[in-house]
Amino acid sequence: MRCLTLILVSLVAPAGAVGLEVCQSVPVYEPCEISLEMSAAELEAHPNPYVSVELRAEFRSPNKGTTYVMPAFWDGGGKFRIRFSPLDEGRWDFRLISNLASVDRKLASFEATTARTPGFVRVFNLRYFRYDQPETAHFWMGDTCYKFATIPWETFRGLIDKRASQKFNHLRGLVLGSDESATTVLSDPDRPPPEYFREVDRRVAYMNSKGITYDLILAGDQNQLADLLPERRQRERYVRYLVARYAAFNITWQGIQEFEEYADGAKLLREVNGYIGEMDTYKHPRSTHAVTTSGSLFADGWMDYVVQQSSNTDLAAVEYELYPVPFVNAEFGYEDSGAGKSHGHHVDAAEFRRRLWNAAMSGQYVTFGNTGTYGGRKFDVDLRFADSPGAAQMTHLYDFFTQTRYWDMETYPRVAGGPAMALELSRWRSERMEGVEYMLYLEKPRNVEILVAKGKYDVSWFNPIDGTWVNQKDKFKGERFVAAGPPDPSHDWVLYVRREGKKEGMNKSYYLEARAPKPKEIDSSPADTPFTIQLPDISKLVAGREYDFNATLTKDTAAAKRTRWMWAADVPGSETGYRVLGATQFGKFRIPENLTTKYPNTLQVRLVGVDGLRRIFEAIKIFTIEKE
């Protein structure tokens, strides 16, 4: 971010009042800094300004006449700042509202100049993202560095520079840093240290300057936010403070780390997202970090995108049909490129690549993690591991998808061989489909068959290891594409079948931007549902114990045999949301211990199945849950 030129704005104010420092001009989508210094008398009246001073600004758009409200944040001593990014060119007038009489109802303005960036990240077209500029799509490709706020500056800058060169455009991290850092920063809940957050400011600004969006996690796992800020009023002030400091940057909100580990994570997230929804004038996308999936909280109404942490493609397939929003898979696997591993999802580069492409072809955006750079409890951030094979394969994935119309694609079931996505269009006044693009990830060499809309197609194979292409000389013409396998059966490949001319013509406009949501209905009729819950066959289950679960197919159809599964459990009325037990037809699944605090209670087990025609079915079985 360039340094902002400051000028003194003279205000009509009573004697002793302090003037404002306001940016003279700033490009659209970049922060304008407005600051004021409290007088000695005001400081005497407000010995802890963080708690007792109320200050916000109301900004008026020069073009649309829309009003945006931004809270101020205390920045140490008697200093307050307001950070606001204009969304339109022209003169922005603003008014201050405060319980400081010296500035209350005062007016000032600044000029917004031509944008240098495409703007903030927004959800669009149901499952995808774009920037504020409507013609600029956004292919989310994230990295993880939990300790980004506390590692040495040179290490941080080196990591961001490397990730930007590798085409990463998101980084998720804990705004409070490590466990030790978080405890220090919020040791006094009523007086956060401004010097710590000024350094976070610098790092978020640097990310943005490199085209990287910050995915902000408010606090760590193991109930950290509730323990450090036990009172509701403390949490409200903390959220207001973060909104005031960071909403003017390009960010997304990612709630709390592993919300399922909190004593009442769902309730806490409803609370803090109520504050964010009210205070964040830019309405940055919201979700939360999770052990398995944040989809269980979607019904609470505050979430804009779902975060999964799973390499299970069945779970991805089921939730994809349940929720018409974007999906970000933040932990399908972390690459161990030599730094070591501490968890089962820490895998070698080859396994990481396979999980990466399975997630992407399941309709999910992906976030990277490397054991040498992600900043876990047992790992330091070491730049020696920044240029790893997994990072290079992330770049290859980015290059592949961004030469497609990925923002119009959906998962595609009419294929044998692996997960696939496609773009097909309904022709005007006709039920006939017009094919544009089809892509299939082939993890293991095998015969390939894709049913496509009748047409003439270019065919290529993409090597996800090195990013090279093998083009088929002759075009394919017909409705059933069949191939004996990839060019080299020793590793995985991506098959790409498309009509280049049609794709190029569509690239001149966002053809499907106005697509309306069409939530699918779940069929729970016993007569129609092609499966039943066979196991467990007992009436009482104990929290914390494992049981054998099994679904039995009751229909012998090709579609039923291709069913994808999700087992979920919840206690009705507990408001904790469901927990995913498993995502296979049968297996040993553990009953979570934090579904309720009242025992015995009613436990509802739901089995959701998506068949080969993408129809959704559900079977429910009721148990009594008891405590060990």
Phi, psi and omega per residue, in radians:
M1 nan 2.357 3.124
R2 -1.266 2.707 3.074
C3 -1.151 2.417 -3.105
L4 -1.588 2.298 3.093
T5 -1.334 2.266 -3.087
L6 -1.909 2.486 3.028
I7 -2.301 2.758 3.105
L8 -1.580 2.193 3.105
V9 -1.764 2.080 3.124
S10 -1.423 2.287 -3.114
L11 -2.079 2.605 3.018
V12 -1.321 1.925 -3.016
A13 -2.575 2.810 3.122
P14 -1.176 2.864 -3.120
A15 -1.005 2.454 3.141
G16 1.536 -0.150 -3.129
A17 -1.256 2.627 -3.108
V18 -1.740 2.466 3.117
G19 -1.328 3.049 3.099
L20 -1.861 2.620 2.930
E21 -1.878 2.140 -3.042
V22 -2.257 2.434 3.084
C23 -1.027 2.440 3.141
Q24 -1.289 -0.789 3.079
S25 -2.703 2.703 -3.118
V26 -2.693 2.502 3.080
P27 -1.132 2.633 3.059
V28 -0.969 2.453 3.139
Y29 1.327 0.104 3.104
E30 -2.067 2.581 -2.965
P31 -1.221 2.344 2.919
C32 -1.707 2.265 -3.133
E33 -1.721 2.257 3.082
I34 -2.167 2.197 -3.084
S35 -2.336 2.708 3.058
L36 -2.549 2.691 3.122
E37 -2.032 2.170 3.122
M38 -1.173 2.600 3.087
S39 -1.330 2.921 3.122
A40 -1.054 -0.678 3.141
A41 -1.159 -0.695 3.131
E42 -1.180 -0.654 3.094
L43 -1.153 -0.615 3.096
E44 -1.154 -0.631 3.139
A45 -1.347 -0.407 -3.108
H46 -2.251 1.343 -3.097
P47 -1.111 -0.423 3.030
N48 -2.170 1.479 -3.051
P49 -1.040 -0.536 -3.141
Y50 -0.984 -0.608 -3.076
V51 -1.581 -0.704 -2.899
S52 -1.840 -0.320 -3.104
V53 -1.509 2.330 3.053
E54 -1.939 2.185 -3.108
L55 -2.692 2.240 3.053
R56 -2.585 2.873 3.093
A57 -2.177 2.485 3.072
E58 -1.918 2.005 -3.067
F59 -1.788 2.430 -3.110
R60 -1.962 2.118 3.130
S61 -1.159 2.374 -3.116
P62 -1.280 -0.374 -3.055
N63 -1.791 -0.812 -3.035
K64 -1.735 -0.199 -3.122
G65 1.273 0.213 -3.132
T66 -1.347 2.509 3.110
T67 -1.783 2.286 3.081
Y68 -2.055 2.347 -3.106
V69 -1.962 2.282 -3.140
M70 -2.281 2.194 3.072
P71 -1.266 2.739 3.045
A72 -1.586 2.813 3.041
F73 -2.197 2.514 3.095
W74 -1.287 2.305 -3.071
D75 -2.153 0.574 3.078
G76 1.703 2.525 -3.142
G77 1.009 -2.190 3.104
G78 -1.878 0.316 -3.051
K79 -1.655 2.352 2.992
F80 -2.161 2.616 3.093
R81 -2.303 2.573 2.963
I82 -2.118 2.255 -3.082
R83 -2.074 2.041 -3.034
F84 -2.417 2.320 3.082
S85 -1.865 2.083 -3.138
P86 -1.221 2.632 -3.124
L87 -1.889 -0.086 3.130
D88 -2.439 2.686 3.040
E89 -1.308 2.670 3.090
G90 2.091 -3.008 -3.100
R91 -1.503 2.193 3.085
W92 -1.784 2.041 3.029
D93 -1.601 2.529 3.079
F94 -2.495 2.740 3.139
R95 -2.201 2.417 3.106
L96 -1.631 2.436 3.042
I97 -2.142 2.153 -3.022
S98 -2.752 2.789 2.954
N99 -1.590 0.166 2.946
L100 -1.638 1.951 -3.027
A101 -1.074 -0.464 -3.061
S102 -1.175 -0.418 -3.108
V103 -2.124 -0.186 -3.085
D104 -1.025 2.289 3.099
R105 1.235 0.234 3.120
K106 -1.400 2.662 -3.069
L107 -2.042 2.578 3.035
A108 -2.776 -3.141 -3.104
S109 -2.740 2.919 3.010
F110 -2.648 2.935 -3.077
E111 -1.876 2.332 3.059
A112 -1.797 2.183 -3.087
T113 -1.808 -3.139 -3.061
T114 -0.977 2.399 -3.096
A115 -1.166 2.551 3.037
R116 -1.907 -0.097 3.134
T117 -2.273 2.854 3.122
P118 -1.368 -0.035 3.055
G119 1.861 -2.817 -3.086
F120 -1.493 2.811 3.099
V121 -1.399 2.305 -3.134
R122 -2.267 2.654 2.962
V123 -1.379 2.399 3.039
F124 -2.663 2.827 3.080
N125 0.952 0.677 3.094
L126 1.227 -1.083 -2.929
R127 -1.922 0.116 -2.937
Y128 -2.279 3.116 -3.108
F129 -2.208 2.684 2.963
R130 -2.549 3.030 2.998
Y131 -1.573 3.073 3.107
D132 -0.997 -0.665 3.067
Q133 -1.176 2.004 -2.945
P134 -1.094 -0.374 -3.125
E135 -1.567 0.104 -3.059
T136 -2.010 1.746 3.095
A137 -1.271 2.815 -3.081
H138 -2.302 1.957 3.054
F139 -1.631 1.811 -3.075
W140 -1.137 2.089 3.012
M141 -2.368 1.875 -2.947
G142 -1.840 2.862 3.004
D143 -2.244 2.866 -3.140
T144 -2.115 2.233 2.957
C145 -2.590 1.545 -3.055
Y146 -0.999 -0.649 -3.047
K147 -1.647 0.394 -3.049
F148 -0.934 -0.548 -3.032
A149 -1.340 -0.301 -2.991
T150 -2.149 -0.124 3.073
I151 -1.248 2.775 3.123
P152 -0.946 2.544 -3.086
W153 -0.987 -0.759 -3.110
E154 -1.124 -0.617 3.076
T155 -1.178 -0.796 3.112
F156 -1.040 -0.869 -3.095
R157 -1.099 -0.690 3.106
G158 -1.102 -0.682 3.118
L159 -1.161 -0.799 -3.128
I160 -1.124 -0.744 3.112
D161 -1.059 -0.752 3.140
K162 -1.151 -0.798 -3.115
R163 -1.139 -0.654 3.096
A164 -1.103 -0.696 3.125
S165 -1.188 -0.429 3.115
Q166 -1.566 0.069 3.040
K167 1.393 0.270 2.992
F168 -1.179 2.515 3.134
N169 -2.311 0.187 3.003
H170 -2.444 2.625 2.953
L171 -2.466 2.180 3.099
R172 -1.767 2.481 -3.117
G173 -2.895 2.805 -3.139
L174 -1.405 2.115 -3.119
V175 -1.122 -0.386 3.127
L176 -1.671 -0.040 3.117
G177 1.329 -2.605 -3.099
S178 -1.193 3.011 3.112
D179 -0.995 -0.806 -3.135
E180 -1.107 -0.735 3.124
S181 -1.115 -0.780 -3.113
A182 -1.057 -0.749 3.139
T183 -1.099 -0.651 3.117
T184 -1.244 -0.812 -3.072
V185 -1.067 -0.715 -3.104
L186 -1.864 0.501 3.096
S187 -1.070 -0.559 2.999
D188 -2.042 1.766 -3.074
P189 -1.039 -0.349 -3.087
D190 -1.749 0.200 3.116
R191 -2.753 1.348 3.106
P192 -1.163 2.517 -3.084
P193 -1.311 1.953 -3.104
P194 -1.048 -0.572 -3.106
E195 -1.106 -0.594 3.092
Y196 -1.141 -0.832 -3.067
F197 -1.277 -0.425 3.030
R198 -1.101 -0.636 3.092
E199 -1.202 -0.674 3.052
V200 -1.091 -0.723 3.073
D201 -0.920 -0.857 -3.089
R202 -1.052 -0.677 -3.086
R203 -1.312 -0.683 3.080
V204 -1.147 -0.725 3.099
A205 -1.070 -0.677 -3.138
Y206 -1.182 -0.733 3.051
M207 -0.942 -0.925 -3.107
N208 -1.024 -0.651 -3.127
S209 -1.143 -0.370 3.116
K210 -1.734 0.180 3.118
G211 1.402 0.347 -3.098
I212 -1.910 2.207 3.099
T213 -1.505 2.404 -3.139
Y214 -1.603 2.133 3.042
D215 -1.618 1.773 -2.921
L216 -1.502 2.072 3.027
I217 -1.775 2.126 -3.010
L218 -1.161 -0.583 -3.087
A219 -2.849 2.898 -3.078
G220 -1.407 -2.971 -3.076
D221 -1.473 -2.945 3.072
Q222 0.975 0.699 3.017
N223 1.223 0.397 -2.987
Q224 -1.025 -0.845 -3.070
L225 -1.115 -0.744 -3.141
A226 -1.171 -0.605 3.139
D227 -1.281 -0.721 -3.107
L228 -1.343 -0.530 3.131
L229 -2.226 1.362 -3.024
P230 -1.268 -0.323 -3.082
E231 -1.769 2.486 -3.106
R232 -1.020 -0.706 -3.122
R233 -1.140 -0.617 3.091
Q234 -1.129 -0.720 3.133
R235 -1.172 -0.651 3.118
E236 -1.119 -0.751 3.118
R237 -1.118 -0.708 -3.132
Y238 -1.103 -0.785 3.118
V239 -1.117 -0.733 3.114
R240 -1.063 -0.702 -3.141
Y241 -1.092 -0.788 3.135
L242 -1.195 -0.709 3.084
V243 -1.051 -0.804 -3.106
A244 -1.097 -0.654 -3.078
R245 -1.412 -0.594 -2.900
Y246 -2.125 -0.195 -3.116
A247 -1.159 -0.420 3.123
A248 -1.352 -0.131 3.047
F249 -1.637 3.003 3.078
N250 -1.471 1.804 -3.073
I251 -2.383 2.888 2.773
T252 -2.201 2.800 3.108
W253 -1.739 2.256 3.079
Q254 -2.137 0.608 2.921
G255 0.966 -2.268 -3.120
I256 -2.050 2.731 -3.111
Q257 -1.329 2.176 3.072
E258 0.882 1.201 -3.036
F259 -1.032 -0.456 -3.109
E260 -1.132 -0.356 3.141
E261 -1.435 -0.125 3.114
Y262 -1.396 2.668 3.131
A263 -1.057 -0.647 3.097
D264 -2.581 1.139 -3.032
G265 -1.095 -0.686 -3.112
A266 -1.118 -0.768 3.127
K267 -1.130 -0.750 3.133
L268 -1.078 -0.710 3.139
L269 -1.206 -0.627 3.047
R270 -1.072 -0.696 -3.138
E271 -1.147 -0.976 -3.033
V272 -1.188 -0.563 3.098
N273 -1.316 -0.374 2.955
G274 -1.121 -0.716 3.091
Y275 -1.165 -0.815 -3.122
I276 -1.076 -0.771 3.138
G277 -1.041 -0.591 -3.137
E278 -1.395 -0.649 -2.970
M279 -1.669 -0.540 -3.080
D280 -1.371 1.734 -3.058
T281 -1.182 -0.311 -3.119
Y282 -1.591 -0.208 3.139
K283 0.957 0.905 3.065
H284 -1.061 2.576 -3.113
P285 -1.014 2.505 -3.071
R286 -2.183 2.446 2.968
S287 -2.740 -2.800 3.043
T288 -2.632 2.605 3.001
H289 -1.131 2.626 -3.053
A290 -2.598 2.776 3.012
V291 -1.191 -0.763 -3.128
T292 -2.156 -0.977 -3.102
T293 -2.760 2.518 3.016
S294 -1.581 -0.002 -3.140
G295 -1.025 -0.474 -3.137
S296 -1.124 -0.282 -3.141
L297 -1.777 0.043 -3.044
F298 -1.049 -0.627 -3.105
A299 -1.150 -0.260 3.129
D300 -1.254 -0.268 2.932
G301 1.608 -0.093 -3.085
W302 -1.699 -0.185 -2.941
M303 -1.558 2.386 3.123
D304 -1.791 -0.404 3.098
Y305 -2.632 2.729 -3.083
V306 -1.803 2.361 3.039
V307 -1.833 2.179 3.008
Q308 -1.921 2.680 2.986
Q309 -2.338 1.372 -3.074
S310 -2.826 2.522 3.042
S311 -1.686 0.128 -3.095
N312 -1.438 1.986 -3.099
T313 -1.268 -0.386 3.070
D314 -1.175 -0.772 3.080
L315 -1.050 -0.743 3.112
A316 -1.053 -0.770 -3.095
A317 -1.138 -0.707 -3.101
V318 -1.215 -0.881 -3.106
E319 -1.173 -0.500 3.068
Y320 -1.011 -0.683 3.136
E321 -1.370 -0.437 -3.087
L322 -1.381 -0.610 -2.974
Y323 -2.201 2.038 -3.118
P324 -1.463 1.071 -3.120
V325 -2.416 2.952 3.055
P326 -1.169 2.635 3.060
F327 -2.074 2.359 3.044
V328 -2.114 2.080 3.082
N329 -1.665 1.906 -2.996
A330 -1.641 -0.158 -3.076
E331 -2.757 0.972 3.005
F332 -1.252 -0.330 3.105
G333 2.970 2.541 3.010
Y334 -1.863 2.421 3.126
E335 -1.401 2.246 2.941
D336 -1.750 1.794 -3.128
S337 -1.773 0.344 3.113
G338 2.260 -0.198 -3.105
A339 -1.397 -0.220 -3.095
G340 1.845 3.021 -3.127
K341 -2.542 2.666 -3.113
S342 -2.305 -0.121 -3.101
H343 -2.339 2.833 -3.126
G344 -1.138 -0.434 3.138
H345 -1.536 0.113 2.997
H346 -1.524 1.921 -2.942
V347 -2.249 2.933 3.120
D348 -1.303 3.016 -3.014
A349 -1.112 -0.641 -3.120
A350 -1.178 -0.775 3.113
E351 -1.182 -0.661 3.074
F352 -1.009 -0.792 -3.116
R353 -1.078 -0.739 -3.141
R354 -1.105 -0.758 3.110
R355 -1.149 -0.672 3.129
L356 -1.000 -0.908 -3.072
W357 -1.260 -0.573 3.057
N358 -1.116 -0.693 3.106
A359 -1.157 -0.823 -3.103
A360 -1.101 -0.704 -3.139
M361 -1.351 -0.105 3.012
S362 -1.608 0.171 3.090
G363 1.537 0.366 -3.093
Q364 -1.947 2.496 2.873
Y365 -1.334 2.751 -2.981
V366 -2.194 2.541 3.062
T367 -2.139 2.295 -3.053
F368 -1.452 2.713 2.950
G369 -2.611 2.327 3.083
N370 -2.195 2.313 -3.057
T371 -1.081 -0.337 3.111
G372 -1.532 -0.187 -3.066
T373 -2.312 -0.148 -3.016
Y374 -1.391 -0.235 3.016
G375 1.306 0.695 3.061
G376 -1.277 3.063 -3.077
R377 -1.048 -0.585 -3.044
K378 -1.755 0.124 -3.039
F379 -2.323 2.402 2.965
D380 -1.473 2.811 3.054
V381 -1.550 2.033 -3.022
D382 -2.208 2.019 -3.070
L383 -1.147 -0.218 3.084
R384 -1.087 -0.394 -3.085
F385 -1.775 0.106 -3.077
A386 -1.269 -0.520 -3.108
D387 -1.771 1.142 -2.999
S388 -1.734 2.887 3.063
P389 -1.017 -0.691 3.135
G390 -1.102 -0.694 3.097
A391 -1.108 -0.702 3.102
A392 -1.115 -0.656 3.132
Q393 -1.247 -0.510 2.992
M394 -1.088 -0.740 3.116
T395 -1.100 -0.717 3.104
H396 -1.077 -0.720 3.105
L397 -1.090 -0.754 3.113
Y398 -1.044 -0.805 -3.124
D399 -1.093 -0.673 3.134
F400 -1.144 -0.916 -3.032
F401 -1.201 -0.622 -3.061
T402 -1.325 -0.114 2.996
Q403 -1.677 0.094 3.045
T404 -1.876 3.058 2.962
R405 -1.638 1.082 -3.041
Y406 -1.036 -0.499 -3.068
W407 -1.260 -0.134 3.077
D408 -1.917 -0.090 -3.004
M409 -1.468 2.706 3.027
E410 -2.354 2.832 3.072
T411 -1.056 2.639 -2.948
Y412 -2.309 2.040 -3.058
P413 -1.532 -0.242 -3.005
R414 -1.491 1.039 -3.042
V415 -2.682 2.566 3.035
A416 -2.102 2.260 3.107
G417 2.368 -0.501 -3.119
G418 2.941 -3.125 3.124
P419 -1.182 2.496 -3.049
A420 -2.476 2.759 3.019
M421 -2.323 2.739 -3.097
A422 -2.706 2.778 2.986
L423 -2.171 1.958 3.057
E424 -2.177 2.559 -3.116
L425 -2.086 2.479 2.983
S426 -1.396 2.191 -3.138
R427 -1.261 2.588 -3.052
W428 -1.026 2.248 3.123
R429 1.003 0.578 -3.129
S430 -2.661 2.571 3.075
E431 -1.500 -0.104 -3.122
R432 -1.232 2.375 -3.135
M433 -1.570 2.566 3.094
E434 -2.004 2.067 -3.076
G435 -1.423 2.461 3.098
V436 -2.088 -0.961 -3.091
E437 -2.513 2.491 3.030
Y438 -2.413 2.373 3.098
M439 -2.481 2.474 -3.022
L440 -2.371 2.327 3.040
Y441 -1.692 2.128 -3.123
L442 -1.890 1.711 -3.078
E443 -1.213 -0.668 3.131
K444 -2.182 2.565 -3.138
P445 -1.094 2.266 3.127
R446 -2.930 2.971 3.069
N447 -1.157 2.551 -3.090
V448 -2.102 2.411 3.060
E449 -2.487 2.183 3.104
I450 -2.248 2.253 3.008
L451 -1.526 2.139 -3.076
V452 -2.156 2.803 3.006
A453 -1.131 2.458 -3.051
K454 -0.992 2.258 -3.133
G455 3.035 -2.986 -3.123
K456 -2.045 2.198 -2.926
Y457 -2.245 2.575 2.897
D458 -1.461 2.548 -3.091
V459 -2.270 2.299 3.096
S460 -2.503 2.731 3.003
W461 -1.992 2.364 -3.125
F462 -1.969 2.282 3.132
N463 -1.591 1.919 -3.082
P464 -1.300 -0.154 3.128
I465 -1.365 -0.808 -3.069
D466 -2.096 -0.001 3.080
G467 1.333 0.300 3.140
T468 -1.632 2.857 -3.079
W469 -2.066 2.576 2.934
V470 -2.171 1.958 -3.064
N471 -1.655 2.354 3.050
Q472 -1.346 2.279 -3.027
K473 -1.095 -0.846 -3.063
D474 -1.639 2.511 3.068
K475 -1.263 2.686 3.041
F476 -1.705 2.407 3.120
K477 -2.273 2.201 3.122
G478 2.548 -2.710 -3.080
E479 -2.218 -0.203 -3.126
R480 -2.274 1.820 3.125
F481 -1.570 2.209 3.141
V482 -2.239 2.350 3.096
A483 -2.380 2.536 -3.121
A484 -1.306 -0.213 -3.137
G485 2.539 3.126 -3.084
P486 -1.325 2.986 -3.140
P487 -1.053 -0.628 -3.117
D488 -2.280 1.938 -3.050
P489 -1.323 0.077 -3.073
S490 -1.425 -0.180 -3.136
H491 -2.674 3.133 -3.098
D492 -1.339 2.739 -3.127
W493 -2.521 2.862 3.017
V494 -2.079 2.192 3.088
L495 -1.640 2.322 -3.107
Y496 -2.243 1.974 -3.140
V497 -2.052 2.177 -3.036
R498 -2.745 2.851 2.993
R499 -1.812 1.732 -3.036
E500 -1.038 -0.736 -3.120
G501 -1.098 -0.763 3.126
K502 -1.128 -0.731 -3.140
K503 -1.098 -0.783 -3.133
E504 -1.110 -0.669 3.102
G505 -1.139 -0.697 3.136
M506 -1.213 -0.491 -3.103
N507 -1.124 -0.182 3.104
K508 -1.352 -0.186 3.141
S509 -2.704 2.854 3.064
Y510 -1.594 1.486 -2.959
Y511 -1.027 -0.653 -3.010
L512 -1.941 0.410 -3.012
E513 -1.105 -0.476 -3.057
A514 -1.606 0.277 -3.107
R515 -0.993 2.301 -3.099
A516 -1.668 2.577 3.124
P517 -1.183 2.403 3.093
K518 -2.298 1.403 -3.124
P519 -1.009 2.378 3.132
K520 -1.423 2.544 3.100
E521 -1.505 2.483 3.079
I522 -1.616 2.230 3.128
D523 -1.636 1.965 3.131
S524 -1.941 0.209 3.117
S525 -1.183 2.178 3.136
P526 -0.990 -0.543 -3.105
A527 -1.240 -0.527 -3.087
D528 -1.675 -0.527 -3.064
T529 -1.154 2.208 -3.035
P530 -1.499 0.340 3.136
F531 -2.711 2.822 3.034
T532 -2.334 2.806 3.054
I533 -1.523 1.963 -3.129
Q534 -1.553 -0.802 3.133
L535 -2.167 2.574 0.045
P536 -1.233 2.605 -3.131
D537 -1.919 0.446 3.069
I538 -1.985 2.920 -3.045
S539 -1.698 -0.327 -3.080
K540 -2.150 2.357 3.098
L541 -2.155 2.554 -3.097
V542 -1.858 2.247 3.122
A543 -1.032 2.337 3.132
G544 1.646 -0.232 -3.123
R545 -1.666 2.751 3.075
E546 -1.710 2.530 3.106
Y547 -2.393 2.723 3.023
D548 -1.376 2.197 3.059
F549 -1.999 2.522 -3.134
N550 -2.682 2.378 3.007
A551 -1.906 2.383 3.119
T552 -1.928 2.199 3.079
L553 -1.250 2.366 3.137
T554 -1.938 -0.045 3.116
K555 -2.238 2.319 -3.091
D556 -1.726 1.160 3.126
T557 -2.077 2.760 3.126
A558 -1.081 -0.687 -3.135
A559 -1.137 -0.719 -3.128
A560 -1.154 -0.639 -3.119
K561 -1.196 -0.297 3.130
R562 -1.765 0.362 -3.106
T563 -1.144 2.409 3.017
R564 -1.813 2.540 -2.882
W565 -2.121 2.628 2.925
M566 -2.573 2.081 3.019
W567 -1.662 2.290 3.141
A568 -2.382 2.615 3.135
A569 -2.320 2.475 3.041
D570 -2.658 2.798 3.046
V571 -1.824 1.907 -3.102
P572 -0.949 2.334 3.127
G573 1.540 -0.121 -3.102
S574 -1.448 -0.335 3.122
E575 1.092 0.407 3.107
T576 -1.597 -0.184 -3.021
G577 1.394 2.917 -3.136
Y578 -1.424 2.836 3.002
R579 -2.084 2.379 3.098
V580 -1.326 2.179 3.103
L581 -1.539 -0.701 -3.113
G582 -3.002 2.988 -3.105
A583 -2.436 0.733 3.029
T584 -2.333 2.877 -3.105
Q585 -1.113 -0.603 3.124
F586 -2.625 2.780 3.133
G587 2.814 3.117 3.064
K588 -1.619 2.097 -3.112
F589 -2.160 2.495 -3.121
R590 -1.641 2.442 3.076
I591 -1.443 2.087 -3.111
P592 -1.054 2.641 -3.089
E593 -1.644 -0.193 -3.066
N594 -1.940 0.492 3.075
L595 -1.339 -0.413 -3.129
T596 -2.742 2.793 3.023
T597 -1.880 -0.038 -3.091
K598 -1.986 2.148 -3.138
Y599 -2.241 2.582 -0.209
P600 -1.190 2.857 -3.109
N601 -2.649 3.057 3.126
T602 -1.577 2.250 3.114
L603 -1.979 2.199 3.101
Q604 -1.843 2.127 3.071
V605 -1.837 2.140 3.140
R606 -1.946 2.307 3.026
L607 -1.969 1.964 3.125
V608 -1.815 2.268 3.113
G609 -2.202 2.375 3.045
V610 -1.961 2.032 -3.059
D611 -1.452 -3.083 -3.049
G612 -1.166 -0.207 3.081
L613 -1.798 0.204 3.126
R614 1.149 0.456 2.990
R615 -1.502 2.517 -3.057
I616 -1.856 2.244 3.097
F617 -2.198 2.758 -3.089
E618 -2.532 2.383 2.993
A619 -2.162 2.485 -3.079
I620 -2.218 2.429 3.065
K621 -2.364 2.387 -3.059
I622 -1.822 2.349 3.099
F623 -2.255 2.980 2.910
T624 -1.770 2.258 3.097
I625 -1.771 2.313 -3.137
E626 -2.143 2.818 3.112
K627 -1.617 2.541 3.141
E628 -0.976 nan nan
